[in-house]
Each structure stands twice: as C-alpha cells, then as structure tokens.
Amino acid sequence: MQISSLRMELLSYKNSAKAKILQGFFKTRKGEYGEGDIFYGITVPQTRSIAKSFQEIEIPELNELIKSKIHEERLCALLILVEKYKKSTSANEKRIIKDFYLANTKHINNWDLVDLSSHQITGEWYFTHPLERKKLFELANSNQLWEKRIAIISTYYFIKEKKFEETLKISKILLNDTHDLIHKAVGWMLREVGKRDFGVEEEFLQENYKKMPRTMLRYAIEKFPEKKRLTYLKGTA
C-alpha cells in the first residue's frame, strides 16, 4: 500500500514536456547509455520531498521500487535509502542498506542516480570500515559502467574528510577507461581533491595528465588559474 501511495504521489507531479527534455538529456535512445529509461519529468527537489514523506517504507518493499522502469521511482527509492542510512544509528542497519544498494547496482543505472546516492551510502560505509575497502576497487575494476562510477563517486565522502588515497588509486585504475561518463566523474573527483589540497591534485596530474583522456583532464583543471590550465591543455605543464 505504501509503494502504491508513493507511486500515485509521484504520478501527480508528472510533466510530459519536462519528461521529453530529460529523456534526451539522460541519453535514453537506442544505443545510448540510458537506453529505454522512462521519465515522468519530475524535478529532483520534488522527488526528494516525496522520499522524505515515505521514510517508513521498509527496505524489502523498496526492492520493487528500485527495479522500476520509471527513472524517478528508482531515484525515489535511492533517496529513501540515503535518508534511512543517514538516520540509522546501528551498524547492522547500515550494513543492510549498503548490501541492498550493492545488490541493485544494475538498477542504479544513470549518472544522477549514482551521484545522488553512492558517496552517502557506500562512501560513508567504506570510509568507516577500512578493512572492507577492497570492495571499492572491485567496483572500479568492474565491466559495468555504473559500478565503476559508483566506485569513484563513493570516494567523494573520503575527499570531504580530506582523505585522498582512495580517490587517487581509483582514478589511476580508471585512467584508460573509454567512457565519457567515467572521464567526467574522475575529473570531477580530482578537482574536488584540488579544492582541498592543490598540491595533491597537481602531483597526480604531473604524473598522469599526458595519459589522461581530454575530458577527464578538462574537468580536473577547470578551476586552475588560466595560465596554468592552458599549460596542461598544451602539454607543457
């Protein structure tokens, strides 16, 4: 009944014009990374508000929602998980949420779904459970695009805690990845490292920038002083 009510609530915000725009933005055509994804055209703040209203939904019930063909239903399931994880004071409850999350990576199948959830669940978990961090590296070496993005975006939690080792190691693993969404994610995380310790980012770039995909490099150096940014782009840094 709770899932049905949640779905009806989401449906009440449906915006067909917005949905058409989102289906183009999130590359849902045949052969694109979001192929077949269906949008209602609901904004993230609207979806987040609904998720907060349905926090009492238990994790087993979310199993149905996270497998939905509707993008916003999957996002709502993930936002509920994030809130449950943040509010939980039990390590066992957090483990259950983390395990559920990782069991459903094939349904966390667009970049916004990853970016709005991974660092707050798997990121926090592996930061506070260092003996289990090898899982992040397994994800980074996955053949699945979204698991690789989960691996690098999870390290955003580490970055905020000013721990950069995992970000740099996973960035190195993904250095030769062929997908644009991985290039952007790695570049973004390197930029976030640089915001907190410019020297750490630049040391990594000095060793690797000539091997990096152009998009990854552009994202990583976006906030550099213009003169320095151009030296990297010209290969003379």
Buried (B, 14 or more C-beta within 10 A) or exposed (E): EEBEEBBEBBEEBBBEEBBEEBBEEBBBEEEEBBEEBBBBBBEEEBBBEBBEEBEEBEBEBBBEBBEBEBBBBBBBBBBBBBBBBEEBEEEEBBBBBBEBBBEBBEBBBBBBBBBBBBBBBBBBBBBEBEEEBEBBBEBBEBEEBBBBBBBBBBBBBBBBEEBBEBBBBBBBBBBEBEBEBBBBBBBBBBBBBBEBEEEBBBEBBEEBBEEBBEBBBBBBBEEBEEEEBEBBBEEEB
